[in-house]
Amino acid sequence: MALTGLDLFKLLPKTNCGECGVPTCMAFAMKLAAKTVELAACPYASEEAKEKIGAASKPPIRLVKIGPPDYEVAVGNETVMFRHEKTFVHPTALAVRFSDTQSAEELAHLTAEVREYCLERVGEQLRLDLALVENVTGAVEPFVAAVKAVAGGTGRGLILKSDNPEALDAALQALEGQRPLIHAATPENAEAMAALALKHKAPLVARAESLDALAALTARLAKLGVQDLVLDVPAENPAVALQHNTVIRKAALKSSFEPLGYPILNFVAGDDLPALVADASTLMCKYASILVIDTLAAQALLPLMMLRQNIYTDPQKPIQVEPNIYPIGEPNENSPVLVTTNFSLTYFIVSGEIENSGVPAHLVIVECEGQSVLTAWAAGKFTGEKIAAFIKASDLESRVETRRLIIPGYVAQVSGELEENLPGWEIVVGPQEAADLGPFLKLQAAA
């Protein structure tokens, strides 16, 4: 029978020391029950606790950390098959491929692109996470030179791909303390690659031609002392890769099959960008922990970044902004006042359209638990009474001379209630779509 959080708490030292990274022993017990932490994180766990809890609290998919301390990427530690069951935790790490056949000038140009790429969406900055350097030449010196150039140029964690243990050893020495991911241990070189991983305290990719061979390989590597593993199964097409990923995830979560309880790495390549995005999107959804692509084209990165952001948000906690009154542009006491909900996407779209209009305004963001306009209205969280109460509590009336409030067109029905609760204010029904705000505000300013 599975131990509950309370059962686990009784076995903990109850010191509330916080050294495990969680404030209290009860909170740590709850995380143990959810299998999102390991008992090893508790420095004061008794032998009895270790014996009784032990593997029972071990996360079904191991958490693996890659990269330097200031840009560490964590993958794995997932506990559900489907996002709506709870949430996905660690976003798929996007990696771009480089090789030691590229010139110093080309590497300098491309690594700068990786370093500077940043997509800002709903208040979050979305960036590339890792870089893979492939030892195409098979030689030591070109590989080490490329590794140094990519590490210095991107500032990101690296994946080192080589069949030459000597080249890998030299590159790992050059990246001392940066914890790159080694690619890859195979059934043929397992002992040599395990020795490298242990020597440099680096995570290791286990690569085999079938799932059965992969399970045997990870068990072998675990006996050699390597704990931080990432799985790679070559696939002739994305459909097969999808099948492999699903079997691995299901074996780890549903059957607690430890040999496959590790993050997954997938490669996607090709000149057909729409096909590349489609294939990468499929694997991101099911269940790539690391996705290696070979392009920096904006038309590929943009949809992948946005999809990843959408997948790896907690479905029980919508992205939201703090309820407040936000100045857009440089509004004065006579500038228009608009109101909407605190759903992040709504805020950034509306504020962007106001800014683009060139008409400074005060944007009132009401607490609606991160819900969109219609959802919040239907749930009774964006009503005339609540909007009026928020405006009164914010002391907006003392800050502006205007007494005109523009509400979203989709909730025109709250205008009467708003007028009753905000005496002296004129309620103006704005457009239904944010894209129409610019012309609307210009007409209002000219009136």
Buried (B, 14 or more C-beta within 10 A) or exposed (E): EEBEBEBBBEBBEEEBBEEBEBEBBBBBBBBBBEBBBBBEBBEEBEEEBEEBBEEBBBBBBBBBBBBBEEBEBBBBBBBBBEBEEBBBBBBBBBBBBBBBEBEEEEBBEBBEEBBEBEBEBBEEEBBBBBBBBBBBBEBBEBBBBBBBBBBEBBBBBBBBBBEBBEBBBBBBEBBEEBBBBBBBBBBEBBEBBBBBBBEBEBBBBBBBEEBEBBBBBBBBBBEBEBEBBBBBBEBEEBEEBBBBBEBBBBBBBEEEBBBBBBBBBBBBEEEEEEEBBEBBBBBBBBBBBBBBBBBEEEEBBBBBBBBBBEBBBEEEEBBBBEBEBBEBBEBEEEBBBBBBBBBBBBBBBBBEBBBEBEBBBBBBBBBBBBBBBBBBBEEEBBBBEBBBBBBEEBEBBEEBEBEBBBBBBBBEEBBEBBBEBBEEBEBBBBBBEBEEBBEBBEEBBEE
